[in-house]
Amino acid sequence: MAEEHVVKQKERRGVVVSDKMDKTIVVEVTTVKPHPRYQKVVRRTTRFKAHDERNEARVGDVVLIRECRPLSKEKRWRLIEILERPE
């Protein structure tokens, strides 16, 4: 019997830092983890380009993005929902 290979897509929570492109947002995801040798807590930021079909996300929004198939040269994530809006 063949086993089904189910891949769970990665999800990330981050802040929108740019919405200037059409149907694309740039999301900055910050991870905090201890350095492998020195154990000092190190903060790393990674920027992802995500597809925003309805152009609804704005700079400063906290959003949830999910990994997907490649949509363009650099876009491999989709906007799932806007979690928080700045005041």
N, C-alpha and C positions, 0 to 999 in steps of 0.2 A: 504494500500500500504506500502510495507516494505521500510524503509529508508536505504540507503547505508551508511555504516560507512567507511569513507575515512580517513586514518591516514597519516598526513604529516610527513615524516621522518625528523629527526633533521639533520642539517648540521653544521659543525664547521670548522673554519679556524685556522690553527696552524702551528707550525714549526716542521720539522722532526728532532728528536734528536738521533734516532738510525735506521740503515738499515741493521744490521748484520744478521738478520734472513732471511730465504728464503721466499719470497712472503709476508713478514710482515714488517711494519714500525711502529715505536713508534712516535706518534705525541703529542707534548705538546701544550695545548690550555690554553691561559691566559685570565682570565676574571677580569675586574676591576669594582668594585661596592662599594658603601658606606656601612659602617658598620651599622647594623640596629639601634643600640642605639647611638653610638658615632659619626656617620656620617663621620668618617675619611675614605678616599678612601683606600680600601684594595685590593691587587692584589692576586689572587688565580690561581695556575697552576694545571691542571689536565692532566694526561698522558693517551692516548688511543692507543690501538694496532689496526692497520688498515690493511686490505688486499690490497696488491699491486701486482696484477696479473703478470705484466711484469717486476717487479723489477726495475722500472724506477726512483723512488724517491731517492734522496741522502740527507745526513745530511745537514741541513741548508736551505733546500727548504721550501717555504711557500706553503702549500697544502690545498685543500678543501676535507673534508671527510664527508661521509653521513652514518647515522645509517642503519643497515641491520639486517637480521636474524643472530643468533649466528653461527659463522663459526668454532669456536674452543672454548676451555675453557674460554679464555679471549678476543678473537676477535669478536667485534660486529659492526665494522665500515669498510667501503670500501673507497679506494682512488678514488675521482671523477676526480680531475685535479690538476696539478702543476701550481700554480699561479705565483710564482717568483722563480728564481734561484739565488744563491749568485754569485757575480762576481768572 
